């Protein structure tokens, strides 16, 4: 939050980032909108607990993340909604860019929640490793490891190539999964 900007204005500025993060966590636009709304309501209700001159975006992302996991745990206890399954079975449009985007989105959703979250905080949201580690409640080294593993797994998902770290080689080598 900058000097002269109200708390409400600062909240409004973060809405696009919150929506993107919520959608990347949930993969569902309706749920992501609900998560953002709930996050903003919680932030407003607890604005007195926000430490001035700290990272508002990281504070909001932490609230959103915790809200998502609460919803996720609750949904795990419920039966699969048949309407939701039918909506996800629809045929995608034929445009190549749209298909590639959907492939990337599906591959991203196949990552573990921890890896997906780490990758998105660092690459899409531009958080530092330190801020992302604070949001996720883990060590900086753990965050770096999660991002590295997420990148490798995403490459495997998108190309079908398996990456292996070679001894003494931080770059890793790429092996085709086609058996060659």
Backbone torsions as a table, in degrees:
resi	resn	phi	psi	omega
1	UNK	NA	134.3	-179.0
2	UNK	-99.7	164.2	178.7
3	UNK	-58.7	133.2	176.1
4	UNK	87.6	-10.0	-179.9
5	UNK	-96.2	130.7	-179.8
6	UNK	-73.8	161.6	178.0
7	UNK	-59.4	-43.1	179.4
8	UNK	-61.8	-42.9	178.2
9	UNK	-63.4	-40.4	178.9
10	UNK	-65.0	-38.4	176.7
11	UNK	-61.8	-47.2	-178.0
12	UNK	-59.6	-38.9	179.6
13	UNK	-61.3	-29.9	-175.5
14	UNK	-87.3	-6.3	-175.1
15	UNK	-55.6	-46.9	179.4
16	UNK	-59.5	-40.1	178.8
17	UNK	-67.7	-39.9	178.0
18	UNK	-63.6	-42.6	179.3
19	UNK	-61.6	-44.6	-179.4
20	UNK	-63.1	-43.5	-179.6
21	UNK	-67.3	-42.8	179.8
22	UNK	-62.7	-41.2	180.0
23	UNK	-67.6	-37.3	179.6
24	UNK	-68.9	-31.0	177.0
25	UNK	-74.5	-44.8	-171.4
26	UNK	-94.4	-31.3	-176.1
27	UNK	72.9	10.9	-175.4
28	UNK	-131.6	118.3	-175.0
29	UNK	-65.5	-37.0	179.4
30	UNK	-67.3	-46.0	178.7
31	UNK	-64.1	-39.5	-179.6
32	UNK	-63.9	-38.7	176.1
33	UNK	-63.9	-40.7	177.5
34	UNK	-63.6	-41.1	179.7
35	UNK	-63.8	-42.3	179.1
36	UNK	-63.8	-45.4	-179.8
37	UNK	-60.8	-45.7	179.8
38	UNK	-64.5	-38.1	177.7
39	UNK	-62.1	-45.9	-179.4
40	UNK	-64.8	-39.3	177.8
41	UNK	-64.0	-43.8	179.0
42	UNK	-64.5	-42.4	179.9
43	UNK	-62.4	-43.4	-179.6
44	UNK	-65.1	-42.4	-178.8
45	UNK	-66.6	-27.0	-177.2
46	UNK	-115.6	26.2	-176.3
47	UNK	-60.4	-24.8	178.2
48	UNK	-67.8	-21.0	179.8
49	UNK	-88.0	-6.9	176.5
50	UNK	-74.6	131.8	-179.9
51	UNK	-85.7	116.2	179.0
52	UNK	-55.9	148.6	-179.4
53	UNK	67.0	13.8	171.9
54	UNK	-101.6	-178.3	-174.1
55	UNK	-83.0	100.5	-179.3
56	UNK	-62.0	-40.9	-179.1
57	UNK	-60.9	-43.6	178.7
58	UNK	-65.3	-39.0	178.7
59	UNK	-63.0	-44.3	179.8
60	UNK	-67.7	-39.9	178.8
61	UNK	-64.1	-35.1	177.1
62	UNK	-65.2	-43.9	177.6
63	UNK	-61.7	-46.1	-179.4
64	UNK	-61.9	-44.6	-179.5
65	UNK	-60.7	-46.7	179.5
66	UNK	-64.4	-37.9	178.0
67	UNK	-65.0	-43.1	178.2
68	UNK	-59.8	-48.4	-177.5
69	UNK	-65.8	-30.6	173.8
70	UNK	-64.1	-46.9	177.3
71	UNK	-62.8	-41.4	-178.3
72	UNK	-62.1	-48.2	178.9
73	UNK	-61.1	-39.6	178.8
74	UNK	-65.0	-41.7	-177.9
75	UNK	-70.1	-27.2	178.4
76	UNK	-64.5	-26.3	-179.2
77	UNK	-83.8	-13.1	-178.2
78	UNK	-95.6	158.0	175.9
79	UNK	-71.8	155.7	177.9
80	UNK	-63.4	128.2	179.9
81	UNK	-77.8	119.1	-176.3
82	UNK	-62.5	-35.5	178.7
83	UNK	-63.7	-40.7	179.2
84	UNK	-62.7	-43.7	179.4
85	UNK	-62.8	-39.6	179.7
86	UNK	-66.5	-39.0	179.0
87	UNK	-64.0	-38.8	-178.3
88	UNK	-74.5	-12.7	-179.0
89	UNK	-90.5	4.2	-177.7
90	UNK	-68.5	157.5	-178.2
91	UNK	-82.6	128.2	-179.8
92	UNK	-72.3	158.1	178.6
93	UNK	-67.2	156.5	-173.8
94	UNK	-79.1	-6.6	-177.0
95	UNK	-64.3	132.2	-175.6
96	UNK	-59.5	-46.4	-178.8
97	UNK	-61.1	-40.6	178.8
98	UNK	-65.1	-41.3	178.7
99	UNK	-64.1	-42.5	178.4
100	UNK	-63.7	-41.0	177.6
101	UNK	-61.8	-43.7	179.8
102	UNK	-66.2	-36.4	175.1
103	UNK	-61.5	-44.3	179.6
104	UNK	-63.8	-42.4	-179.6
105	UNK	-64.1	-43.3	178.0
106	UNK	-63.7	-42.6	178.8
107	UNK	-63.1	-40.7	177.9
108	UNK	-62.8	-39.8	-178.9
109	UNK	-72.8	-18.6	176.9
110	UNK	-80.8	-13.8	174.8
111	UNK	-67.1	156.4	175.3
112	UNK	-65.0	152.8	179.7
113	UNK	-54.5	-40.2	179.5
114	UNK	-63.5	-43.8	-179.6
115	UNK	-69.1	-43.4	179.0
116	UNK	-60.5	-46.5	-179.1
117	UNK	-61.0	-46.5	-179.9
118	UNK	-61.3	-47.3	-179.5
119	UNK	-60.6	-43.8	-178.2
120	UNK	-70.3	-38.9	178.5
121	UNK	-62.6	-41.6	-177.1
122	UNK	-78.8	-49.1	-172.5
123	UNK	-86.1	-45.4	-175.3
124	UNK	-85.0	-37.6	-175.9
125	UNK	-96.3	-13.1	175.9
126	UNK	75.0	20.3	177.5
127	UNK	-68.6	150.7	170.3
128	UNK	-73.9	162.4	177.5
129	UNK	-60.1	-37.2	-179.1
130	UNK	-64.9	-47.1	179.9
131	UNK	-66.2	-40.6	178.7
132	UNK	-63.8	-38.9	178.2
133	UNK	-64.2	-38.8	177.0
134	UNK	-64.8	-42.0	179.1
135	UNK	-60.3	-42.2	-176.0
136	UNK	-88.2	-7.9	179.4
137	UNK	68.4	41.2	179.6
138	UNK	-136.9	175.5	179.0
139	UNK	-75.6	155.5	179.6
140	UNK	-60.4	-41.3	178.5
141	UNK	-62.2	-37.5	176.4
142	UNK	-63.7	-41.6	179.8
143	UNK	-63.3	-44.4	179.2
144	UNK	-61.6	-41.7	179.1
145	UNK	-63.7	-43.3	179.7
146	UNK	-62.6	-41.9	179.7
147	UNK	-64.9	-44.1	179.4
148	UNK	-60.9	-46.5	-179.8
149	UNK	-66.4	-38.0	179.0
150	UNK	-63.8	-42.8	178.7
151	UNK	-62.2	-44.5	179.5
152	UNK	-62.9	-45.2	-178.9
153	UNK	-65.7	-39.5	178.8
154	UNK	-64.5	-40.0	176.3
155	UNK	-61.7	-43.4	177.2
156	UNK	-60.6	-45.5	-178.3
157	UNK	-62.8	-39.5	-174.3
158	UNK	-83.4	-31.4	-174.3
159	UNK	-111.9	-17.0	-175.9
160	UNK	79.5	7.1	179.0
161	UNK	-99.6	137.1	-179.9
162	UNK	-94.8	129.0	177.4
163	UNK	-99.4	138.1	177.8
164	UNK	-130.0	136.9	176.4
165	UNK	-77.1	123.6	177.7
166	UNK	-84.2	147.5	177.7
167	UNK	-57.3	127.2	178.6
168	UNK	76.2	7.4	-178.8
169	UNK	-125.6	105.8	180.0
170	UNK	-71.3	-16.9	-178.4
171	UNK	-75.2	-34.1	-176.5
172	UNK	81.3	163.5	176.8
173	UNK	-117.4	158.8	-178.4
174	UNK	-113.1	129.4	176.9
175	UNK	-119.3	138.2	177.4
176	UNK	-74.3	138.1	178.9
177	UNK	-84.5	5.2	-179.9
178	UNK	-84.6	4.4	175.7
179	UNK	95.4	0.1	179.7
180	UNK	-93.7	NA	NA
